[in-house]
């Protein structure tokens, strides 16, 4: 654990990208559930993960725009 800590301190910017990506993913999930509720659709974590994996690699801004079309299927 100590070596991990020192790597984090020495190269802190490497981990910032992952941390930022995590928060974007959390926001995407919240938006997915919010839009599903607005459409009166009950949804699950499985539905969100299916959406995320089916969309493939894409910027989060594009993924947010694709939520309505996925939910209408």
N, C-alpha and C positions, 0 to 999 in steps of 0.2 A: 504494500500500500504506500509505503514511503517513497518508493521509486516512481510510482504513478503520480504522486503529489508533486514531486520535483519536475517531472516531465510536463505536467500541467502548468506549473509556474514558469518554466523556461520557455515554453512554446504555447502561450495562452491563446494566441489567435487561431490556432488549429481547431480548438474545441468550440470557439465562438460560432463557427458556421453550423456545427451540429446542434448547438443550443438554439440558435435562431431558427433553424429548420424544424426543430421540435415544436417551437411555439407556433410556427406557421401551420404545422400539421394539426395542432390542437385547435387553432382558429378555423381551419377547414372543416374539421369534424363538427365543431359547434355550428358552423354555417349550414352544414349538411342536415343536422337535426332540426335546426331552426326552419329551414325551408320545407322539410318534410312535415313538420307540425303545421306550418302555414297552409300546406296542401291537404291537411287532414290525413296524412299517411303515417301509420305507425312504422317505426323503423328500429333497427338493431345495430349493434356494433358490427355484426357480420355484413349487413347491407353497406355500411360505410366502407369497410375494408374491401368488399367486392368492388365497389365504385372506384376506390383508390387504385386497386390493382388493375382493373380493366382499363382505366384511363392511360396507364403507362407513364413513362417519364414525361412530365410536363411542368411548366411553372405553376405555382400555386394560383396565380391570377387566372390562368386558363382553366384550371381545375374547378375553381369557384363558378366560372361561367357555365361549366358542363353539368353542374348539379341538377338544375331543373330538367334537362333532357333525360338524365339518368332516372330521376324520380318518376317521370311520366311513363316509363316503360312498364 
